[in-house]
Amino acid sequence: MTETTTNNAVQFDCIGVDTLTDLRAVSSATTRKVSTLGFAARGDGGHADYVLDAADTTTPESSPMVIVAYDGGRWKLMHDGNVTAEQCGFKRDGTVNTQNVLNSAIAAVTKAGARLMWGHGTYVCEHIAIIPNMSWVGKGQFFTVLKARDGLNQDFITSDFNINTNNVSVVGMQFHGNRASNINGQTFALKGAKQTLRQVTITQSALHGLITDFDIVDGERPLGFESTYEDILIDTTGGHGWMYNGPTDSSMTNVTLLDCGVLKDNTYFGLIASRNFRADNLHPWNRSSTSHVPAASVYIQASAPGCTAVNSHFEGGHCPLKILSNQNSFSDCDYYATRGVYCIENYGAANKISGVLGAAAAAVNPNYRGILLQGVGNMVDLTDGGCVNGTIDFNGSQGGNLVRISGYRNSGVPYVGTPHPADVVNLVLLGPGGGVLTKAYSA
């Protein structure tokens, strides 16, 4: 008996090919599934499985998620929600990953609702565009490195600052601005709500290290807008370490700002905040060999009332902590090793400042003052660990301040200036450099 068939071509359920280029040459009429053994070359790490969507003949190619077959079908990447950087064609061999390949692949993976998984090693890259709903995961903040190529001289990894780029998540990665071979450009800049940066290192920035921002739009915040920054290290920036312009009320946990503002002394800031934040274990500092240090390690602008910090060390810079705004709380923190005159400069109202002053001094500046108190209605509760030129400078106090200071010192003077008549002061410093000042409110 003769069997009647409508297609005499041999059918293959699955075959293997070397590269993505080879996949495009596979007949979708005879094959339903293809395993590639690499992206551009066999064994380059970009191996993947593709399945034929015979019903789709219109979707444009978007590598690596959709590959157009030569005879009209569509090969679609099989994944479990994770797509590797090598499956996108990204390389860790020192070859530059060009901007057109980077950004089109990132867009394709994100549109498919997948997470981009980066490997162990260094990817040399051109400019990368951050887009909404982008999710990246690396092998760790010291093990997966994205490095700006030599001579890029523009912003490295950034979103569009004309709009909010929301719901971006980056975990376990390092971004290297390659300051030695670039004289300009921010390293990482993102404007949007619900940002999540966790276990992230930003290093060797030509200008600013990290910029975060957000414009409040009611329709864009059904789940709120606050962002989370956890285990962040910013190490060596020409300009500001972190320009924090929001999102308001965001959380900062375990953030280190190291050697920021090295381009010019006493000019930039470790953290400059124009919106409020909530910080736990915030630590700006400078290496002892660094000659150019920030004007202030943390600078709270007048537009940022309501910042809070606990369990934090404000260290280094020409002033470790400078406050211009009101209603802030800095509780159980240390303030020390200034390169300038003061550990704290407070020009705001109704701020609460507690902790320890002067626990250690920079070798280049062993004698300094503790806190400059020029605001009104503040609460100061400090222990002095050795501010030789005075624990507190009352010059400029506007009154209504409640000051309680204790400690011990071997030399120096206990305080500078005269409290305002409306200040309440209880200062007791023992030792050869100490003194006592008890002053109740005077109408």
C-alpha positions as CSV (number, residue, x, y, z in Angstrom):
1,M,0.0,0.0,0.0
2,T,1.3,3.5,-0.9
3,E,1.1,6.1,1.9
4,T,-0.1,9.5,0.9
5,T,1.9,12.4,2.4
6,T,1.6,16.2,2.0
7,N,5.3,16.9,3.0
8,N,8.1,14.5,2.1
9,A,10.7,16.6,3.9
10,V,12.5,15.0,6.8
11,Q,11.3,16.4,10.1
12,F,13.7,17.1,13.0
13,D,12.5,17.8,16.5
14,C,15.8,19.3,17.6
15,I,19.2,20.0,16.1
16,G,22.4,21.7,17.2
17,V,24.3,24.5,15.5
18,D,27.4,26.5,16.5
19,T,26.2,30.2,16.5
20,L,23.3,32.5,16.2
21,T,24.2,33.1,12.6
22,D,23.9,29.4,11.9
23,L,20.4,29.5,13.6
24,R,19.2,32.0,11.0
25,A,20.1,29.5,8.2
26,V,18.0,26.6,9.7
27,S,14.9,25.7,7.9
28,S,11.8,26.4,10.0
29,A,9.9,24.0,7.7
30,T,11.9,21.0,8.9
31,T,13.0,21.8,12.4
32,R,11.1,22.8,15.6
33,K,13.9,23.3,18.1
34,V,17.6,24.4,17.8
35,S,20.3,24.4,20.4
36,T,23.1,26.9,19.7
37,L,26.5,26.2,21.1
38,G,27.6,29.8,21.3
39,F,26.6,33.3,20.3
40,A,29.3,34.4,17.9
41,A,31.5,31.4,18.2
42,R,31.1,27.9,19.6
43,G,31.9,27.7,23.3
44,D,31.8,31.5,23.9
45,G,29.3,31.1,26.7
46,G,26.3,32.3,24.6
47,H,24.7,28.8,24.2
48,A,20.9,28.7,24.3
49,D,17.9,26.8,23.2
50,Y,15.4,28.2,20.6
51,V,12.0,27.0,19.7
52,L,10.1,27.7,16.6
53,D,6.9,29.8,16.7
54,A,5.5,28.8,13.3
55,A,2.4,31.0,13.8
56,D,4.4,34.2,14.2
57,T,5.7,35.6,10.9
58,T,5.5,39.3,11.8
59,T,7.4,40.0,15.0
60,P,10.6,41.9,14.1
61,E,13.9,40.5,15.1
62,S,15.1,41.5,18.6
63,S,18.2,39.5,19.5
64,P,18.6,37.4,21.5
65,M,14.8,36.9,22.3
66,V,13.5,36.7,18.7
67,I,15.5,35.5,15.7
68,V,13.9,35.7,12.2
69,A,14.4,32.5,10.2
70,Y,15.4,32.8,6.6
71,D,12.2,31.2,5.5
72,G,9.8,33.3,7.5
73,G,9.5,31.6,10.9
74,R,10.5,33.0,14.3
75,W,13.0,31.4,16.6
76,K,12.3,32.3,20.2
77,L,14.7,32.0,23.1
78,M,13.7,29.5,25.8
79,H,14.3,30.9,29.2
80,D,13.1,30.6,32.8
81,G,13.0,34.4,33.3
82,N,16.8,34.7,33.3
83,V,18.9,35.5,30.2
84,T,22.7,35.6,30.4
85,A,24.8,38.5,29.1
86,E,26.6,36.0,26.9
87,Q,23.4,35.0,25.3
88,C,23.0,38.6,24.3
89,G,26.5,38.5,22.7
90,F,28.3,40.4,25.5
91,K,31.9,39.6,25.9
92,R,34.3,39.4,28.9
93,D,37.5,39.1,26.9
94,G,38.5,42.7,26.8
95,T,36.7,43.4,23.5
96,V,34.5,46.5,23.6
97,N,30.8,45.8,23.9
98,T,29.4,48.5,21.5
99,Q,26.5,50.7,22.4
100,N,24.2,49.5,19.6
101,V,24.5,45.9,20.6
102,L,24.3,46.6,24.3
103,N,21.2,48.7,24.3
104,S,19.2,46.8,21.7
105,A,19.8,43.5,23.6
106,I,19.0,45.0,27.0
107,A,15.7,46.4,25.5
108,A,14.8,43.0,24.1
109,V,15.4,41.1,27.3
110,T,13.5,43.7,29.4
111,K,10.6,43.8,27.0
112,A,10.3,40.0,27.4
113,G,10.0,40.4,31.1
114,A,13.3,38.6,31.8
115,R,16.2,39.4,34.1
116,L,19.7,39.9,32.6
117,M,22.3,37.8,34.4
118,W,25.9,39.1,34.2
119,G,28.9,36.7,34.7
120,H,32.1,36.7,36.7
121,G,34.7,39.1,35.0
122,T,35.0,42.4,33.3
123,Y,32.8,43.7,30.5
124,V,34.3,46.7,28.7
125,C,31.4,48.8,27.5
126,E,30.3,51.9,25.7
127,H,27.3,53.9,26.9
128,I,24.4,51.9,28.4
129,A,20.9,53.2,28.5
130,I,18.8,52.4,31.7
131,I,15.2,51.7,30.8
132,P,12.0,51.1,32.9
133,N,11.5,47.7,34.5
134,M,15.2,46.7,33.8
135,S,16.5,44.0,36.2
136,W,20.2,43.1,36.4
137,V,21.9,40.5,38.6
138,G,25.7,40.0,38.7
139,K,27.9,37.6,40.6
140,G,28.8,40.2,43.3
141,Q,29.9,43.8,43.6
142,F,33.6,42.8,43.4
143,F,33.2,40.0,40.8
144,T,31.0,41.4,38.0
145,V,32.5,44.6,36.5
146,L,31.2,46.8,33.8
147,K,34.0,49.1,32.8
148,A,33.8,52.2,30.6
149,R,36.0,51.9,27.5
150,D,39.0,54.0,27.1
151,G,38.1,57.5,25.7
152,L,34.4,57.2,26.2
153,N,34.3,60.7,27.8
154,Q,30.5,60.7,28.3
155,D,28.0,59.5,30.9
156,F,28.5,55.7,31.2
157,I,25.3,54.1,32.5
158,T,22.3,56.5,32.5
159,S,18.6,56.9,32.1
160,D,16.7,59.6,30.2
161,F,16.4,62.5,32.6
162,N,13.5,64.0,30.8
163,I,11.2,61.3,32.1
164,N,10.9,59.0,35.1
165,T,12.5,55.6,34.5
166,N,10.8,53.5,37.1
167,N,11.2,50.0,38.6
168,V,14.9,49.5,38.0
169,S,16.7,46.8,40.0
170,V,20.5,46.2,40.0
171,V,22.1,43.6,42.3
172,G,25.7,42.4,42.8
173,M,27.6,44.5,40.3
174,Q,30.5,47.0,40.0
175,F,30.5,50.0,37.6
176,H,34.0,51.2,36.8
177,G,34.2,54.7,35.2
178,N,37.8,54.2,34.1
179,R,38.9,57.6,35.3
180,A,42.5,56.9,34.2
181,S,41.3,56.9,30.5
182,N,38.3,59.2,30.7
183,I,38.3,62.9,31.7
184,N,34.5,63.4,31.7
185,G,31.2,61.7,32.5
186,Q,29.1,60.4,35.3
187,T,29.3,56.7,36.0
188,F,25.7,55.8,37.0
189,A,22.7,58.2,36.8
190,L,19.1,57.2,37.2
191,K,15.9,59.2,37.4
192,G,12.9,57.3,38.5
193,A,10.8,55.8,41.3
194,K,11.2,52.4,43.0
195,Q,14.9,52.1,42.3
196,T,16.7,49.1,43.9
197,L,20.5,49.2,44.1
198,R,21.9,46.4,46.2
199,Q,25.5,45.2,46.6
200,V,26.7,47.8,44.1
201,T,30.2,49.3,43.8
202,I,30.8,52.5,41.7
203,T,34.5,53.3,41.3
204,Q,36.9,55.5,39.5
205,S,34.4,58.0,38.2
206,A,35.7,60.8,36.0
207,L,33.1,63.2,37.4
208,H,30.1,62.2,39.7
209,G,29.8,58.6,40.8
210,L,26.0,58.2,41.4
211,I,23.1,60.4,40.6
212,T,19.5,59.6,41.7
213,D,16.5,61.7,41.0
214,F,12.7,61.6,40.7
215,D,9.8,63.9,39.8
216,I,6.7,63.0,41.8
217,V,3.9,62.2,39.5
218,D,0.8,60.8,41.2
219,G,-0.1,58.4,38.4
220,E,3.3,56.8,38.6
221,R,3.3,55.7,42.2
222,P,0.6,53.1,42.9
223,L,3.1,51.2,45.0
224,G,4.9,54.3,46.3
225,F,8.0,55.9,45.0
226,E,10.6,55.3,47.7
227,S,13.8,53.6,46.6
228,T,16.2,51.3,48.3
229,Y,20.0,51.5,48.3
230,E,21.8,48.8,50.2
231,D,25.4,47.8,50.5
232,I,26.7,50.6,48.3
233,L,30.4,51.5,47.9
234,I,31.4,54.6,46.0
235,D,35.1,54.7,45.7
236,T,37.1,57.6,44.1
237,T,35.1,60.2,42.1
238,G,36.4,63.3,40.4
239,G,33.2,65.1,41.4
240,H,30.4,64.4,43.9
241,G,30.2,60.8,45.2
242,W,26.4,60.8,45.2
243,M,24.1,63.5,44.0
244,Y,20.9,62.5,45.8
245,N,17.9,64.4,44.4
246,G,15.4,61.8,45.4
247,P,13.2,59.8,45.4
248,T,12.2,61.5,48.7
249,D,12.2,59.3,51.9
250,S,14.4,56.6,50.3
251,S,16.3,54.1,52.4
252,M,20.1,54.0,52.5
253,T,21.7,51.1,54.4
254,N,25.5,50.3,54.6
255,V,26.6,53.1,52.3
256,T,30.3,54.0,52.0
257,L,31.6,57.1,50.3
258,L,35.4,56.9,49.9
259,D,37.7,59.5,48.4
260,C,35.0,61.6,46.6
261,G,35.7,64.9,44.9
262,V,39.4,64.3,44.1
263,L,39.3,66.4,41.0
264,K,39.6,69.6,43.0
265,D,40.1,70.2,46.7
266,N,37.3,71.6,48.9
267,T,34.9,71.8,45.9
268,Y,32.7,68.7,45.7
269,F,30.7,66.6,48.3
270,G,30.7,62.9,49.2
271,L,26.9,62.9,49.5
272,I,24.9,66.1,48.5
273,A,21.2,65.8,49.3
274,S,18.5,68.0,47.9
275,R,15.7,65.6,49.2
276,N,15.4,63.8,52.5
277,F,16.6,60.3,53.2
278,R,16.7,57.6,55.9
279,A,20.2,56.2,56.5
280,D,21.7,53.4,58.6
281,N,25.4,52.9,58.7
282,L,26.4,55.7,56.3
283,H,30.2,56.2,56.3
284,P,32.0,58.9,54.2
285,W,35.8,59.0,54.6
286,N,39.1,59.7,52.9
287,R,42.3,57.7,52.7
288,S,45.1,59.4,54.6
289,S,47.1,59.8,51.4
290,T,44.3,61.7,49.6
291,S,45.1,65.4,49.1
292,H,41.9,66.6,47.5
293,V,38.9,66.0,49.8
294,P,35.3,67.1,49.7
295,A,34.1,70.5,51.0
296,A,31.7,68.4,53.1
297,S,31.5,64.6,53.3
298,V,27.7,64.9,53.7
299,Y,26.0,68.1,52.7
300,I,22.3,68.5,53.5
301,Q,20.8,71.3,51.4
302,A,18.1,73.6,52.6
303,S,15.6,71.8,50.3
304,A,16.1,68.6,52.2
305,P,14.4,68.8,55.6
306,G,13.6,65.6,57.6
307,C,16.8,63.5,56.9
308,T,17.6,60.8,59.4
309,A,20.8,58.9,60.1
310,V,21.6,56.4,62.8
311,N,24.7,54.2,63.5
312,S,26.7,56.3,61.1
313,H,30.3,57.7,61.0
314,F,30.8,61.1,59.4
315,E,34.5,61.3,58.7
316,G,36.9,63.3,56.6
317,G,36.4,66.1,54.1
318,H,36.8,69.7,55.1
319,C,33.6,69.2,57.2
320,P,32.2,65.7,57.8
321,L,28.6,66.9,58.2
322,K,27.1,70.2,57.0
323,I,23.4,70.9,57.6
324,L,21.4,73.7,56.0
325,S,17.9,72.3,56.4
326,N,15.5,71.8,59.4
327,Q,13.9,68.9,61.3
328,N,16.7,66.4,60.7
329,S,17.8,63.7,63.2
330,F,21.4,62.4,63.4
331,S,21.4,59.9,66.3
332,D,24.1,57.8,67.9
333,C,26.7,58.8,65.2
334,D,30.4,59.6,65.3
335,Y,31.8,62.8,63.8
336,Y,35.6,63.1,63.4
337,A,38.8,63.4,61.3
338,T,37.8,66.7,59.6
339,R,40.4,68.4,57.4
340,G,38.8,71.8,58.2
341,V,37.7,73.8,61.2
342,Y,34.6,71.8,62.3
343,C,33.3,68.3,62.5
344,I,29.7,69.5,62.2
345,E,28.3,72.8,60.8
346,N,24.6,73.3,61.7
347,Y,22.7,76.2,60.2
348,G,19.2,74.7,60.4
349,A,16.4,74.7,62.9
350,A,14.9,72.0,65.1
351,N,17.6,69.5,64.3
352,K,18.6,66.7,66.7
353,I,22.3,65.7,66.8
354,S,23.7,63.1,69.1
355,G,26.7,60.8,69.4
356,V,30.5,61.3,69.8
357,L,32.7,64.1,68.6
358,G,36.4,63.9,67.7
359,A,37.0,60.2,68.4
360,A,40.0,60.4,66.0
361,A,41.8,63.2,64.1
362,A,43.4,63.3,60.7
363,A,47.2,63.4,61.1
364,V,47.3,66.5,58.9
365,N,44.7,68.4,61.1
366,P,44.9,67.2,64.8
367,N,43.3,70.3,66.3
368,Y,39.8,71.4,65.4
369,R,36.4,72.4,66.8
370,G,33.4,70.1,67.3
371,I,30.2,71.7,66.2
372,L,29.3,75.2,64.9
373,L,25.9,76.0,66.2
374,Q,24.3,78.7,64.2
375,G,20.6,77.6,64.1
376,V,17.6,77.9,66.3
377,G,15.7,75.3,68.4
378,N,18.2,72.5,68.0
379,M,18.9,69.6,70.4
380,V,22.6,68.7,70.8
381,D,23.6,65.7,72.9
382,L,27.2,64.8,72.4
383,T,30.3,63.3,74.1
384,D,33.6,65.1,73.2
385,G,36.4,62.8,72.4
386,G,39.1,65.4,71.8
387,C,38.1,68.5,69.9
388,V,41.1,70.6,71.2
389,N,39.9,74.0,69.8
390,G,36.5,73.7,71.5
391,T,33.7,71.2,71.6
392,I,31.1,73.8,70.4
393,D,31.2,77.2,68.9
394,F,28.2,79.3,70.0
395,N,29.0,82.2,67.8
396,G,25.9,82.7,65.6
397,S,23.5,80.8,67.8
398,Q,20.0,82.1,67.3
399,G,18.6,80.7,70.6
400,G,16.2,78.0,71.8
401,N,19.0,75.4,71.5
402,L,19.2,72.6,74.1
403,V,22.8,71.6,74.5
404,R,24.2,68.8,76.6
405,I,27.9,67.9,76.2
406,S,30.2,65.8,78.4
407,G,33.7,64.4,78.0
408,Y,37.4,64.6,78.9
409,R,40.4,66.3,77.3
410,N,44.1,66.8,78.2
411,S,44.5,70.2,76.5
412,G,42.7,72.9,74.6
413,V,39.6,74.9,75.4
414,P,36.1,73.5,76.2
415,Y,34.0,75.9,74.0
416,V,34.1,79.0,72.0
417,G,31.8,82.0,72.1
418,T,28.8,82.8,74.3
419,P,25.5,81.0,74.2
420,H,22.4,82.9,73.1
421,P,20.3,84.1,76.1
422,A,17.6,81.6,75.0
423,D,19.9,78.6,74.9
424,V,19.9,76.0,77.6
425,V,23.4,74.5,78.1
426,N,24.9,71.8,80.3
427,L,28.5,71.3,79.3
428,V,30.9,69.4,81.6
429,L,34.3,68.5,80.2
430,L,36.9,67.2,82.7
431,G,40.6,67.2,82.4
432,P,43.2,70.0,81.9
433,G,41.5,71.2,78.7
434,G,38.0,71.0,80.1
435,G,35.6,73.3,81.8
436,V,32.0,73.6,82.9
437,L,29.2,75.7,81.5
438,T,25.8,75.5,83.0
439,K,23.2,77.9,81.7
440,A,19.5,77.8,82.0
441,Y,17.0,79.6,79.8
442,S,17.0,83.4,80.3
443,A,14.0,85.4,79.2
